[in-house]
């Protein structure tokens, strides 16, 4: 089982979301503890990050297999999340 770690940025992003969207994203993030690379998770071309899709929102995270950690780095609308290193 992997430990889920939230960055300060991701935590702020989550608090800004509508409650129904935030709940769905939390369910997805909780499932990453069992399978950090579920079907539908796409590895990004830059860096060692993955993205997980939840309707129009994206969760950007990285996986550290050696220490069994998933680090949630950024959550945002699909139009904003892929900018220059999250702006």
Secondary structure, 3 states (H helix, E strand, C coil): CCEEEECHHHHHHHHHCCHHHHHHHHHHHHHCCCCCCCCCCEECCCCCEEEEEECCEEEEEEEECCCCEEEEEEEEECCCCCCHHHC
